[in-house]
């Protein structure tokens, strides 16, 4: 059997035969033993090539999908990762792997809670369901993880003629999505009982958690090492820069990846191809940001570094009257002569770095108004301008106790 161990062609052909035996119904444990005895550790690249060849030879994608979990279990622990590339901190694959850590943690807690069902007292059952719903809602966050694979990673693999594994994985993603939705639907059933959950443990809950864990194994033993070999640094940078359009799954990277050997524009802001405004923490359309700014319960006016008024919000209940005639006007001319010296002092202190915040509060027409000025500075500390924020705090000052139930009756329209 030495030719199987030392020769890639023999190894792949033998692996293909073993997978086809699974297709014909032979025991997964029997196949696993044959793998251990003959192939020892299989290089991850060969596993991908075999899957591709099986589909090219005519094995339908649906059949490969059915076999995916079985031959994944057979290969578990028998894939050789010794030649895998090192993954830089903050790299898209590092993010995927850290998300997997969080997913496995939540999946483990969920499984433990399901197993504890028999010990749950009737008076604690409602709380038990509430916690369980929370865990499955967290697991649904895997949607962002899968979408980034499907729309950012897979296209780059397909560009390199790797089409089989992405198709199979996408199919498994869809299965897991439906399973998670099914679990949540059961948990949201009115007057759900212990027997309702017990009846679905082996049919849905446990298989869903196992499918999610199996996908993590496939990613980390095969997909990610293969992708690191195939994709260029430019490919990974393209994936990295688009990641925020989909979001992160249960994990927020603490380190920003800065690829070596690639000249990049450090500014992560701008206008995307679809016209959205891209910022480091997300994106929105011009209409969305306008509506957000006009909905927040305070007035804002932006004065640029040259002391020109550049923007003001247009909410329903402005505290101070503003009109567009002030745009590009010197901010000193927008205040009464008696307060110009205060404006001058604020601007001087903000520009010099002496201060960054100037708060005031006044009584006006029976209302308590707070007015604050904030110095705007970029990451390097350069002064960009001043933001004026005015807010009516009259109602807030009268708040007492707590409101923990949903109520609209006392809110303003």
C-alpha positions, 0 to 999 in steps of 0.5 A: 500500500506504499504507492497509496501513501506516497503517490498523489494520483493513487491516493486520489483514485483510492479516495474517490473509490471510497467515497463512491462506496459510501454512495453505494451504501457501505458503512461510514465506519468501515470506510473510515477504517480503510482510510486510517489504515491506508491513507493516514493523513490526506492533503486538503488539496486532494480532497477538493480535487477528488470532489471536483472530479466526482462531479465532472465524472457525472456524480450529480451535485445532489448526490455529492450534497447527500454524501457531504456529511458522511464523507466529511465525518469519514475524513474528520481528523484525517486531513493533512494541514501541515502544508497550510499557509499561515493566516495573518491576524485580521485576514478574512480567513482569520475573521472566518475562523474566529467567527467559527470559535464563537459559533462553536461556543454557542452551539455547545451551550445550546446542546447542553441546554437541550440535554438539560431539558429533562431536569427543567422544572415546570416553573422554569420552563418559560425562562428555559425557552427564552434562553434557548431562543436567544441561543438559536437567534445567535446561531442565525447570525451565521447567515452573515458568515455564509453570505460572505463565503457565497458572494465574496469568497466563492466567486474568486474560487470559481474564477480559478476553476474551482466550482465543485466545493462552492456548489456543494457548500452553498447547498449545505448552507441552504439546508442549515438555514432552513434547519435553523429557521425550523428550530426557531419556529418550534421555539416560538410556538404558542404554549410550547411544551417539553414534549414538543421539544423532545419530539424534535430533538433527534429529528431537528435540533441535534441534527441542526447543531451537528450540521453547523459544526460539520460545516465548520470542519469542512471550512477549516480542514479544506476550504480555507487552506485551499483558498489561502493557496489559490487566492492572491493578496489582491483577491483577499483585499477585495474580499476584506474591503467588501466584508462590511457590506455583509457584516460579521458573525458574533465577532468583531475583529480587534485588528485591522488587516494590513496586507504586506506588499500591496499598496492600498488606500487607507481610507475605507470611506467613499461611494460604492458602485451602487451609490451607497456611502461606505463608512468603516462601520457600515454603509447607507444610501444618501436617502437613508443617512438624510432620514437618520440625521433628520430623525435623531431627537436633536439639531445638528449644524456642521461648521468646516475647518474654514469656519463655514456652515456646511450642513444642518439637520432638518428635523420636524421640531427644530430648536433654532431656526435654520435656512439654507441661506446660511450654507457657506456663510461664516459661522460668526455671522450666524450669531448675534453680535453679543455672542460673537466673542464666545464663538471666536473663543470656541473656534480658537480653542478647538483649533489649537487643541486646548479644548474639544467640547463646550457645553451650555444650557439655557431656559427658553420658552419654558423649555430646558435646552442644552447646546454643545459644541464638539471639535471634529478631529480625524485619527491623526488629530487634524481639526476638521471642523465643529459640530453644534448639537442642540437638544430639548431636555425638558421631558428627560429631566422629568423622567422618573422610575422605569418604563420596561413595557412597550407603550406609545400613548405618552410619546410624542407623535 
